[in-house]
């Protein structure tokens, strides 16, 4: 049940992002990315 709600929420967020011209998921990922180490690619290597 929780996964279904989460999936629906992600789809709605992506639809709103597509309509407004912003990818909100990507913006959130960029906001949480460790900036001092050059991002997730550098952090996971």
Secondary structure, 3 states (H helix, E strand, C coil): CHHHHHHHHHHHHHHHHHHHCCCHHHHHHHHHCCHHHCCHHHHHC
